[in-house]
Amino acid sequence: MHEHVFVMTADVQQNYPDEWGDEDQRVADAVRKLSDLPKHGIDTIVDVTVVGQGRDIARIKRIAEQVPDLNIVVATGIYTFDEVPLFFSRRPKETMTDFFIRDITEGIAGTGVRAGMLKCAVDEKGLTDGVERVLRSVARAHAATGVPITIHTHSAGQHGPQIVEVLTSEGVDLSRVVLGHSGDAVDHPDYLEAMAKTGLTLGMDRFGIDHFATFKQRSDLVAEMCRRGFADRMVLSHDCSCYLDWFTQGALAQLKDWHYLHVSQDVIPYLRDHGVTESQLDAMLTRTPASILAGLPASRFRSPPASWPAYPPPDSGPRQHPGRLAPPPPPARPGADRAQLRIISDHFSSSYQF
C-alpha cells in the first residue's frame, strides 16, 4: 500500500543525467526486481510517487507491461512539506483539485493510465498554509471521485488530530484514508490507537528502514496494535523503490532489509511467532488493502479459515494477475479466492489497470 518504483528529482535529473545513466538499464532493473513479487504471493503494489517525487507514468507503464502478473496502482497528488509548488501558487485554488480529478477520470499525461490513489504530505512543519491547501485539494478530489487517500506523516509530530479535522470538514470518508508512516511511532501506541478509532488506517509502511526504528520495534508495534484489536486498521509495506536519488548512491547500502520482500520473508514469520493470527495477517495484507482500494466494505472479502498454510504459500508458483485469473487451483493466498479477486479486478480494470 506504500511503495515506489522510482523516486527522482526530475529537474535535476533532466539537467544532470549522468547518475541515472541508461534508461533501458534502469527499466530492466526495475522489471527484474518487481518480477520477484508475484512469485512470493504479491499481486498488487501501490506506487505512491506523485508530483514532487519525479512521477513519470509513461516509464511506469513501460515497466508494468513487462510484469503482467503484478498490478501497479499509481497515484496523483503533490509531495511538499511546506509551500505549494510555484506552478500552483498563483493559480486558482481549484486548479490542483481539477488536475487530480483529471488524473483519476481521464488518465495521466496522455498515457490512459488513471490514478487509483491520492497523496499528500504533512511532515515536521505540520499544517503550513501550503500543506493545508494541498491537503484540502486532495480531500476535495476524493469527495468528487471516491478514490482513497494516503498521507505521508511525521509521526513524532503527531499531527493526526489536525489532519482528521481538515479531512472531516471536507467530507472525507476516513475509512479510505491511510495515515502513512504510522509505524515510526514505536513509542506511542496510544496515539495510534486514537487515530485508528477515528476510522483512519495506520500505514505500517517503513519496514527495512532502521534509521527511525528497528525491525523488532516496528514488528512489536504491529503485534501490540493487533493485541489491542486494530489488525483491520493497519496495512504493511516498505516505502522502498528501485531507484532513489535523494542520497548519494550507495549511502543506504547498510539497509540490507529495505526491499519489496522484507515483509513477506521476515516480518510475517516474526508476527506469527509473536501471537498474530492468520486472520489478522489476512486483514493487514489482503482484506483491508482491498477494501480501501476497491471502496467496498471489508466484509466483502472473506475471512480465512482457522488455520492457513504458510504465507506466502509454498510451491504456489507465480501468481496470476487478478484480471487474468486462470481456472483455479485453490486460492493462492489467504482470503483471496477468485470471486474476491474479481471484485478487486473489476475495480482495477475500470480505473487503474495497465
Sequence and secondary structure as in RCSB ss.txt:
>XXXX:A:sequence
MHEHVFVMTADVQQNYPDEWGDEDQRVADAVRKLSDLPKHGIDTIVDVTVVGQGRDIARIKRIAEQVPDLNIVVA
TGIYTFDEVPLFFSRRPKETMTDFFIRDITEGIAGTGVRAGMLKCAVDEKGLTDGVERVLRSVARAHAATGVPIT
IHTHSAGQHGPQIVEVLTSEGVDLSRVVLGHSGDAVDHPDYLEAMAKTGLTLGMDRFGIDHFATFKQRSDLVAEM
CRRGFADRMVLSHDCSCYLDWFTQGALAQLKDWHYLHVSQDVIPYLRDHGVTESQLDAMLTRTPASILAGLPASR
FRSPPASWPAYPPPDSGPRQHPGRLAPPPPPARPGADRAQLRIISDHFSSSYQF
>XXXX:A:secstr
  B SEE  HHHHHH TTTT  HHHHHHHHHHHHHHHHHTT  EEEE   BTTT  HHHHHHHHTT TT EEEEE
EEB  SSS  HHHHTS THHHHHHHHHHHHT STTS     EEEEEE TT S HHHHHHHHHHHHHHHHH   EE
EEE GGG  HHHHHHHHHHTT  GGGEEETTGGG TT HHHHHHHHHTT EEEE  TT TTTS HHHHHHHHHHH
HHTT GGGEEE     SEE SS TTTTTT TT STTHIIIIIHHHHHHTT  HHHHHIIIIIHHHHHHHT  GGG
S    S   SSS TT  S   GGG  S SS SSTT  HHHHHHHHHHHHHHT  
